[in-house]
């Protein structure tokens, strides 16, 4: 018997739940909108999706989405679990995505549908590349142990030349930063071509490493077509770089898989565009489900937003996302990806992040929180280091700020936040 993979959904429908669930299961496996001669009982036993569970969650004011059947009828929310035989797709992540998140969102029996979790059999996990470096490999490359990596994003996001970017990196390396990344908007434009940027930045990073024995990790955004990404990766590697970055929703799962199978460096994976997949509560994905596919495909780092962020996501959702990213794919594949906190982070969120997550295995990336510090980037790095050190030691922020001028200035500048 073929192993099966499972998906959990929150379904909103005006139809009897069993009918709506059967329609979805049929659409996403062997069935269609009417019986066809080839869909024999033997074929269904071999290939049909199976409704594993249904639970009524109560009435819904629905329909949440336009185009649903019987819009004036009462609607209910249903917790639904479906499963499929792995033989339907093989270990193909793009085709698994088409199965668990394909045409089902368009069915008119669906007045709302959100994919909340995915569970994979060991056979699929073993056949997928997964993270090559993850948390432990990233720590080995940076030499940072037992605390978060303190990072930043080059700001302004775009518009700096390669040499201007390198000058900023020089300042940040001198300040003791652990990790720097391109903004997702900075790839290979005429103002700052990728090759020029890599060579200029790596000259600076290598020089600092020769003086200090410590190499700062820079995630160069190589997002592009597959052949471009491979060539860009190879340039970073040849220049002594230790990380590359790709925008997941821009390159797709096939692009990530191709990059992962070629790469000899950690892949820092940005989730830009996540809002169009998730912002409506009755449509799209929960982050744990979406990120599971990217971890299987080989993401070493994954962005999870941050507490008191500049976007619309709640703190509870951010912590749930980080916990999902950091979980091993299976007992046989313990390598975990590293969650990346960003999006309006400053020294003021360190205590709240530590209290909620209780793990140092993360990258804490503050753009304006470092570059915009009133005493300059070096003080911004020091403020974050002191904030995290005090948080992990159980020292309140207000007390820690008395002993750290950089942290005190950050508190005064950025104001009271969680």
Secondary structure, 3 states (H helix, E strand, C coil): CCCEEEEEEEEEECCCHHHHHHHHHHHCCCCCCCCCCCCCHHHHHHHCCEEEEEEEEEEECCCCCCCCCCCCCCEEEEEEEEEEEHHHCCCCHHHHHHHHCCHHHHCCCCCEEEEEEEECCHHHHHHCCCCCCHHHHHHHHHCCCCCCEEEEECCCCCCCCHHHHHHHHHHHHHHCCCEEECCCCCCCCCCCCHHHHHHHHHHHHHHHHHHHCCCCEEEEECCCCHHHHHHHHHHHHHCCCCEEEEEHHHHHHHHHHHHHHHCCCEEEEECCCHHHHHCCCCEEECHHHHHHHHHHHCCCEEECCCCCCCCCCCHHHHHHHHHHHHCCCECCECCCCEEEECCCCCHHHHHHHHHHHCCCCEEEECCHHHHCCCCCHHHHHHHHHHHHHHHHHCCCHHHHHHCCHHHHHHHHHHCCCC
